[in-house]
Amino acid sequence: MSNKKDQNPFIKELSDKVGDFTVSLHYDRRLYKQDIKGSIVHASMLCNQKIITLPDRDAIVTGLLEIESEIETGIFTWRPELEDIHMNIESRLHEKIGSVAGKLHTARSRNDQVSLDMRMYVRDSINIVIEQLTGLQRVLLDLASQYNNIIIPGYTHLQKAQPVLFAHHLLAYFEMLTRDKTRFKEAYQRTDVLPLGSGALAGLPYDLDRSYVAKELGFSEISGNSMDAVSDRDFVIDYLSAASICMMHISRFSEELILWTTEEFSLIKLPAEYTTGSSIMPQKRNPDFAEISRGKTGRVYGNLISMLTILKGLPMTYNRDLQEDKEGFFDSHDTLTSVLEVFVGMLPGIYVNSEKARQSAEGGMVLATDLADYLVIKGVPFREAHGIISELTNYASNNHKMFSEVSLEEYRDFSMLFDEDVYEISVESSISARNTAGGTSFKMVQQAIKAGYRKLGG
């Protein structure tokens, strides 16, 4: 007599080529926690609705918890011939508890099951990223507080434009990360919809309590259309889009850190442990971590474009193409979290060369706008003042003079409104004058730092 418990209905033979082509286990095994948690709640709901018995539920739950332990301790035997994480877990459950395992898939399709797993995983991923972004924002605030009086040149077109506080520059990235967090929070809201209970595509002929499942799994909404629920991957695109924009911000910051460390700028030094030496030039310390972070941005962009391309031609509802939603997502999540981890570790060790910053801020005619404002305050229309200072700037540059080295007589060759008080214009006065909300004045930057800490909860 055959032992039914030993007969595993999930084992089937596939050609090696077909199996290798369709298998997703090597990456979707990361969903094991979400898959097991979803199955436990599903089994409990089936029991509550008297679709399966209490002993069957207990056997299923016990078996699933044992499988989770096996996976976490590394003794679980992964079987690629079963293709994915779902069938690996269910097959192992069958080995443990026999045919009762087959009852777990009552009122469930792999279509709504995998959507559930992905939504749960994406939610967890978003929470991780938001926590990291908050940590990076705190690092920026700490740096801004540490270097709150250092003046550097602000740039447009990578040319010196106006003096700004280094802290003000850092706080620009604080604002970018705030928007990033908002995007991830919005992505979370759209992810936080329960698809389980949709079946393969048309719903299910059982008296299910989807509200119970939603509550137990922490979902705030239940999907309103079964066809959309099993085929929707907008939430993956939302994450990848937010990740791409966030990586763009990190890439911009990386670019500036790289520039600032060059001998030509010499504004900062990165911690030694975040730079590497040259294989041939012993004098060099290369900003490899910042460069690699900048370079990794492209792969995150690529994963977003890949996901958009996968979805653009799919008819309703589920298609196997959707299997391709995971690998790019996992790669983007791993990339983003690793880059954020690097920045949280690297930035606190930055050294700012205050003397070089001051020299750089005072050079390059950065007070030209302040001189134009000086004339405006004395009644000259701004466009006219702009023209006067443009001519003055050309004169000073051609004669290799700083504005402070131009004599009053020379100033008055351009406008008789110039007086001795023109020499009171300095990088400090320029900074202090930018006192509008959001400006670079000492007062406004201090207020912005305090407001930033309040946003983060102290």
C-alpha positions as CSV (number, residue, x, y, z in Angstrom):
1,M,0.0,0.0,0.0
2,S,1.4,3.4,-0.9
3,N,1.8,6.0,1.7
4,K,-0.2,9.1,0.6
5,K,1.8,11.3,2.9
6,D,5.0,10.5,0.9
7,Q,3.4,11.2,-2.4
8,N,4.3,14.7,-3.3
9,P,2.0,16.1,-6.0
10,F,4.3,19.1,-6.6
11,I,7.2,17.2,-8.1
12,K,7.1,17.1,-11.9
13,E,9.8,16.6,-14.4
14,L,10.9,19.5,-16.7
15,S,13.6,19.6,-19.3
16,D,16.7,21.2,-17.9
17,K,16.4,24.1,-20.4
18,V,12.7,24.8,-19.6
19,G,13.4,24.6,-15.9
20,D,16.4,26.9,-16.0
21,F,14.5,29.4,-18.1
22,T,11.4,29.6,-15.9
23,V,12.8,29.2,-12.5
24,S,12.7,32.2,-10.2
25,L,13.7,30.6,-6.9
26,H,17.2,32.0,-6.9
27,Y,15.8,35.5,-6.3
28,D,12.2,35.1,-5.1
29,R,13.3,33.0,-2.1
30,R,13.7,36.4,-0.4
31,L,10.0,36.4,-0.1
32,Y,9.9,33.5,2.3
33,K,8.9,35.5,5.4
34,Q,6.1,37.3,3.6
35,D,4.9,34.0,2.0
36,I,4.8,32.2,5.2
37,K,3.1,35.0,7.1
38,G,0.5,35.4,4.4
39,S,-0.2,31.6,4.4
40,I,-0.6,31.5,8.2
41,V,-3.1,34.3,8.2
42,H,-4.9,32.7,5.2
43,A,-5.1,29.4,7.0
44,S,-6.5,31.1,10.1
45,M,-9.1,32.9,8.0
46,L,-10.2,29.6,6.3
47,C,-10.6,28.1,9.7
48,N,-12.6,31.1,11.1
49,Q,-14.9,30.7,8.1
50,K,-15.2,26.9,8.7
51,I,-13.7,26.2,5.3
52,I,-11.0,24.1,7.0
53,T,-11.0,22.5,10.5
54,L,-9.1,23.7,13.5
55,P,-6.8,20.7,13.6
56,D,-6.0,21.2,10.0
57,R,-5.2,24.9,10.6
58,D,-3.0,24.0,13.5
59,A,-1.1,21.5,11.5
60,I,-0.6,23.9,8.7
61,V,0.6,26.8,11.0
62,T,2.9,24.5,12.9
63,G,4.4,23.2,9.7
64,L,4.9,26.6,8.2
65,L,6.6,27.9,11.4
66,E,9.0,24.9,11.3
67,I,9.7,25.6,7.6
68,E,10.5,29.2,8.5
69,S,12.9,28.0,11.1
70,E,14.6,25.6,8.7
71,I,15.1,28.5,6.2
72,E,16.5,30.8,8.8
73,T,18.9,28.2,10.2
74,G,20.1,27.2,6.7
75,I,18.9,23.6,6.8
76,F,16.0,24.0,4.3
77,T,16.6,22.1,1.1
78,W,15.8,24.4,-1.9
79,R,14.5,22.6,-4.9
80,P,14.9,24.6,-8.2
81,E,12.7,22.1,-10.1
82,L,9.8,23.5,-8.1
83,E,10.4,26.8,-9.7
84,D,9.6,29.3,-7.0
85,I,9.4,30.1,-3.3
86,H,5.7,29.3,-3.1
87,M,5.9,25.8,-4.4
88,N,9.1,25.1,-2.4
89,I,7.3,26.0,0.8
90,E,4.1,24.2,0.0
91,S,6.0,21.1,-1.2
92,R,7.9,21.0,2.1
93,L,4.7,21.5,4.0
94,H,3.3,18.4,2.2
95,E,6.3,16.4,3.2
96,K,5.7,17.4,6.8
97,I,1.9,17.1,7.2
98,G,0.8,15.2,4.2
99,S,-2.3,15.9,2.2
100,V,-3.6,18.4,4.7
101,A,-1.1,20.8,3.1
102,G,-3.2,20.9,0.0
103,K,-6.0,22.6,1.9
104,L,-3.8,25.7,2.4
105,H,-4.3,26.7,-1.3
106,T,-8.1,26.6,-0.9
107,A,-9.5,30.0,-2.0
108,R,-6.1,31.1,-3.3
109,S,-4.2,31.3,-6.5
110,R,-0.5,31.9,-7.0
111,N,-1.6,35.0,-8.8
112,D,-3.0,36.7,-5.8
113,Q,-0.5,35.0,-3.5
114,V,2.6,36.4,-5.2
115,S,1.0,39.8,-5.4
116,L,0.4,39.7,-1.7
117,D,4.0,38.6,-1.0
118,M,5.4,41.4,-3.2
119,R,3.2,44.1,-1.6
120,M,4.3,43.0,1.9
121,Y,7.9,42.9,0.9
122,V,7.7,46.4,-0.8
123,R,6.1,47.8,2.3
124,D,8.9,46.4,4.5
125,S,11.5,47.8,2.0
126,I,9.9,51.3,2.0
127,N,10.0,51.4,5.8
128,I,13.7,50.5,5.7
129,V,14.5,53.2,3.2
130,I,12.5,55.9,5.1
131,E,14.4,55.0,8.3
132,Q,17.8,55.3,6.4
133,L,16.8,58.6,4.8
134,T,15.9,60.0,8.2
135,G,19.3,58.9,9.5
136,L,21.0,60.6,6.6
137,Q,19.0,63.7,7.2
138,R,20.1,63.7,10.8
139,V,23.7,63.4,9.7
140,L,23.3,66.4,7.4
141,L,21.8,68.5,10.2
142,D,24.7,67.5,12.5
143,L,27.2,68.5,9.8
144,A,25.3,71.8,9.2
145,S,25.5,72.5,13.0
146,Q,29.2,71.7,13.1
147,Y,30.1,73.9,10.2
148,N,27.4,76.5,10.6
149,N,29.7,79.6,10.1
150,I,31.8,78.4,7.1
151,I,31.2,80.4,3.9
152,I,31.8,78.8,0.5
153,P,31.1,80.0,-3.0
154,G,27.7,79.1,-4.4
155,Y,27.7,78.1,-8.0
156,T,25.6,78.3,-11.1
157,H,26.8,76.7,-14.3
158,L,29.7,75.5,-12.1
159,Q,31.0,79.1,-12.0
160,K,31.2,81.0,-8.8
161,A,28.0,83.0,-8.3
162,Q,27.3,84.2,-4.7
163,P,28.6,83.3,-1.3
164,V,26.6,80.9,0.8
165,L,26.9,79.1,4.0
166,F,28.3,75.5,3.7
167,A,25.4,74.6,6.1
168,H,22.9,76.1,3.7
169,H,24.4,73.9,0.9
170,L,24.0,70.8,3.0
171,L,20.4,71.7,3.9
172,A,19.5,71.8,0.2
173,Y,20.1,68.0,0.3
174,F,18.0,67.8,3.5
175,E,15.1,69.2,1.5
176,M,15.7,66.7,-1.4
177,L,15.6,63.8,1.1
178,T,12.4,65.2,2.6
179,R,10.8,65.0,-0.8
180,D,12.2,61.5,-1.3
181,K,10.6,60.4,2.0
182,T,7.3,61.9,0.9
183,R,7.5,59.9,-2.4
184,F,8.2,56.7,-0.5
185,K,5.4,57.3,1.9
186,E,3.0,57.9,-1.0
187,A,4.3,54.7,-2.6
188,Y,3.6,52.9,0.6
189,Q,0.0,54.1,0.6
190,R,-0.6,52.7,-2.9
191,T,1.2,49.4,-2.0
192,D,-0.9,49.0,1.2
193,V,-3.8,47.3,-0.6
194,L,-4.7,43.6,0.1
195,P,-4.9,41.6,-3.2
196,L,-5.5,38.2,-1.5
197,G,-9.0,36.9,-2.1
198,S,-8.9,37.8,-5.8
199,G,-8.1,34.3,-6.9
200,A,-6.6,33.7,-10.3
201,L,-8.5,36.7,-11.8
202,A,-12.3,36.5,-11.2
203,G,-12.7,36.3,-7.5
204,L,-13.6,33.2,-5.5
205,P,-16.8,31.2,-4.7
206,Y,-16.1,31.0,-1.0
207,D,-17.3,33.0,2.0
208,L,-14.1,34.7,2.7
209,D,-13.3,37.3,5.3
210,R,-10.9,39.6,3.5
211,S,-11.2,42.2,6.2
212,Y,-9.8,39.8,8.7
213,V,-6.8,39.1,6.5
214,A,-6.2,42.8,5.8
215,K,-6.3,43.6,9.5
216,E,-3.9,40.7,10.5
217,L,-1.4,41.6,7.7
218,G,-1.7,45.3,8.4
219,F,-3.3,46.4,5.1
220,S,-5.3,49.6,5.2
221,E,-7.4,48.8,2.1
222,I,-8.8,45.8,0.2
223,S,-8.5,45.6,-3.6
224,G,-11.7,46.6,-5.4
225,N,-11.3,44.6,-8.6
226,S,-9.9,41.1,-8.8
227,M,-8.6,41.5,-12.3
228,D,-6.6,44.6,-11.4
229,A,-5.4,43.1,-8.1
230,V,-3.6,40.1,-9.7
231,S,-2.0,42.1,-12.5
232,D,-1.2,45.4,-10.9
233,R,2.5,46.2,-10.4
234,D,2.1,49.9,-10.2
235,F,3.3,49.7,-6.6
236,V,6.6,48.3,-7.8
237,I,7.0,51.1,-10.3
238,D,6.2,53.6,-7.6
239,Y,9.0,52.2,-5.5
240,L,11.4,52.1,-8.4
241,S,10.5,55.7,-9.4
242,A,11.0,57.0,-5.9
243,A,14.3,55.0,-5.7
244,S,15.5,56.5,-9.0
245,I,14.8,60.1,-7.9
246,C,16.5,59.4,-4.6
247,M,19.5,57.9,-6.3
248,M,19.6,61.0,-8.5
249,H,19.9,63.2,-5.5
250,I,22.6,61.0,-4.0
251,S,24.4,61.1,-7.3
252,R,24.4,64.9,-7.4
253,F,25.8,64.9,-3.9
254,S,28.4,62.4,-4.9
255,E,29.4,64.6,-7.8
256,E,29.9,67.6,-5.5
257,L,31.8,65.6,-2.9
258,I,34.1,64.3,-5.7
259,L,34.7,67.9,-7.0
260,W,35.2,69.3,-3.6
261,T,38.0,66.7,-2.8
262,T,40.0,67.7,-5.9
263,E,43.1,69.8,-5.6
264,E,41.4,72.4,-7.7
265,F,38.7,72.9,-5.1
266,S,40.3,71.5,-1.9
267,L,37.2,72.3,0.1
268,I,36.8,69.0,1.9
269,K,38.6,65.8,2.8
270,L,36.8,62.5,2.9
271,P,37.5,60.0,5.7
272,A,40.5,57.8,4.8
273,E,38.4,54.6,5.1
274,Y,36.1,55.9,2.4
275,T,38.9,56.5,-0.1
276,T,41.4,54.2,-1.8
277,G,44.9,54.6,-3.1
278,S,46.1,54.4,-6.7
279,S,47.8,51.2,-7.9
280,I,50.5,53.3,-9.6
281,M,50.3,56.9,-8.2
282,P,51.2,56.8,-4.5
283,Q,50.1,60.4,-3.8
284,K,46.4,59.8,-4.7
285,R,43.4,59.1,-2.5
286,N,40.5,58.4,-4.7
287,P,36.9,59.0,-3.7
288,D,35.8,55.5,-4.8
289,F,32.8,55.2,-2.6
290,A,31.3,58.5,-3.9
291,E,32.1,57.5,-7.4
292,I,30.6,54.0,-7.2
293,S,27.5,55.5,-5.6
294,R,27.2,57.9,-8.5
295,G,27.7,55.0,-11.0
296,K,25.1,52.8,-9.4
297,T,22.4,55.4,-10.2
298,G,22.2,54.1,-13.7
299,R,21.3,50.5,-12.8
300,V,18.4,51.8,-10.6
301,Y,17.2,53.9,-13.6
302,G,17.5,50.8,-15.8
303,N,15.4,48.7,-13.4
304,L,12.6,51.3,-13.6
305,I,12.7,51.4,-17.4
306,S,12.7,47.6,-17.4
307,M,9.6,47.4,-15.3
308,L,7.8,50.0,-17.3
309,T,8.7,48.1,-20.5
310,I,7.5,44.8,-19.0
311,L,4.1,46.2,-18.2
312,K,3.4,48.3,-21.3
313,G,2.2,45.5,-23.5
314,L,0.5,43.1,-21.1
315,P,-3.2,42.2,-21.7
316,M,-5.3,41.6,-18.6
317,T,-4.7,39.8,-16.3
318,Y,-1.8,37.8,-15.0
319,N,1.0,37.0,-17.4
320,R,4.2,35.2,-16.6
321,D,6.1,38.3,-17.7
322,L,5.2,39.6,-14.2
323,Q,7.7,37.2,-12.8
324,E,10.3,39.7,-14.0
325,D,9.1,42.3,-11.4
326,K,11.2,40.9,-8.7
327,E,14.9,40.8,-9.7
328,G,15.1,44.4,-10.7
329,F,13.2,45.5,-7.6
330,F,15.5,43.5,-5.3
331,D,18.5,44.9,-7.1
332,S,17.3,48.5,-6.8
333,H,16.4,48.1,-3.1
334,D,19.8,46.5,-2.4
335,T,21.6,49.2,-4.3
336,L,19.7,52.1,-2.7
337,T,20.1,50.8,0.9
338,S,23.8,50.1,0.5
339,V,24.4,53.6,-0.9
340,L,22.5,55.2,1.9
341,E,24.4,53.1,4.4
342,V,27.7,54.3,2.9
343,F,26.6,58.0,3.1
344,V,25.5,57.7,6.7
345,G,28.9,56.3,7.6
346,M,31.0,58.6,5.4
347,L,29.6,62.1,5.9
348,P,30.2,62.4,9.7
349,G,33.9,62.0,9.0
350,I,34.2,64.8,6.5
351,Y,36.8,67.5,7.2
352,V,36.0,71.0,5.8
353,N,39.0,73.2,4.9
354,S,37.6,76.5,6.4
355,E,40.6,78.6,5.2
356,K,40.3,77.3,1.6
357,A,36.6,77.8,1.7
358,R,37.0,81.4,2.8
359,Q,39.6,82.1,0.1
360,S,37.4,80.6,-2.5
361,A,34.3,82.4,-1.4
362,E,36.1,85.8,-1.6
363,G,37.4,85.2,-5.1
364,G,35.7,85.2,-8.4
365,M,33.7,88.4,-8.2
366,V,31.1,86.7,-6.0
367,L,30.0,90.0,-4.6
368,A,28.8,91.4,-7.9
369,T,25.2,90.9,-7.1
370,D,25.6,92.6,-3.8
371,L,27.1,95.6,-5.6
372,A,24.1,95.7,-7.9
373,D,21.8,95.6,-4.9
374,Y,23.8,98.4,-3.4
375,L,22.9,100.6,-6.3
376,V,19.3,99.5,-6.3
377,I,18.9,100.5,-2.7
378,K,20.2,104.0,-3.8
379,G,17.4,104.2,-6.4
380,V,18.9,102.7,-9.6
381,P,16.6,100.3,-11.5
382,F,17.9,96.8,-11.2
383,R,18.5,96.3,-14.9
384,E,20.5,99.5,-15.0
385,A,22.4,98.5,-11.9
386,H,23.1,95.1,-13.4
387,G,24.7,96.7,-16.5
388,I,26.8,99.1,-14.4
389,I,28.2,96.2,-12.3
390,S,28.8,94.1,-15.4
391,E,31.0,96.8,-16.7
392,L,32.7,97.2,-13.3
393,T,33.3,93.5,-13.1
394,N,35.0,93.5,-16.5
395,Y,37.1,96.4,-15.5
396,A,38.2,94.8,-12.3
397,S,38.9,91.5,-13.9
398,N,40.9,93.0,-16.7
399,N,43.0,94.9,-14.2
400,H,43.4,91.8,-11.9
401,K,41.7,93.5,-9.0
402,M,39.3,92.3,-6.4
403,F,36.3,94.6,-5.7
404,S,37.9,95.5,-2.4
405,E,41.0,96.7,-4.3
406,V,39.1,99.0,-6.6
407,S,39.5,102.6,-5.5
408,L,36.5,104.9,-4.8
409,E,37.6,107.1,-7.7
410,E,37.5,104.0,-10.0
411,Y,34.0,103.1,-8.6
412,R,32.7,106.5,-9.4
413,D,33.8,106.2,-13.0
414,F,30.9,103.8,-13.2
415,S,28.4,105.5,-10.9
416,M,28.6,108.6,-8.7
417,L,26.3,106.8,-6.2
418,F,29.2,104.8,-4.9
419,D,30.5,106.0,-1.6
420,E,32.8,104.9,1.2
421,D,30.2,102.5,2.5
422,V,30.7,100.3,-0.6
423,Y,33.7,98.8,1.2
424,E,31.4,97.5,3.9
425,I,30.2,94.9,1.4
426,S,31.8,91.6,2.3
427,V,31.0,87.9,2.1
428,E,29.7,88.2,5.7
429,S,27.4,91.1,4.8
430,S,26.3,89.3,1.7
431,I,25.3,86.3,3.7
432,S,23.6,88.3,6.4
433,A,21.6,90.2,3.8
434,R,20.0,87.0,2.5
435,N,17.5,87.0,5.3
436,T,14.4,86.0,3.5
437,A,12.7,82.7,4.5
438,G,14.8,79.9,3.0
439,G,17.8,82.2,2.5
440,T,21.4,81.6,3.4
441,S,21.7,84.2,6.2
442,F,23.2,83.0,9.5
443,K,19.8,83.6,11.1
444,M,17.8,81.7,8.5
445,V,20.2,78.8,8.4
446,Q,20.1,78.4,12.2
447,Q,16.3,78.4,12.0
448,A,16.3,75.9,9.3
449,I,18.6,73.6,11.3
450,K,16.3,73.8,14.3
451,A,13.3,73.2,12.1
452,G,15.0,70.2,10.6
453,Y,15.6,68.6,13.9
454,R,12.0,69.2,14.9
455,K,10.8,67.5,11.7
456,L,12.9,64.4,12.7
457,G,11.5,64.4,16.2
458,G,14.2,66.3,18.1
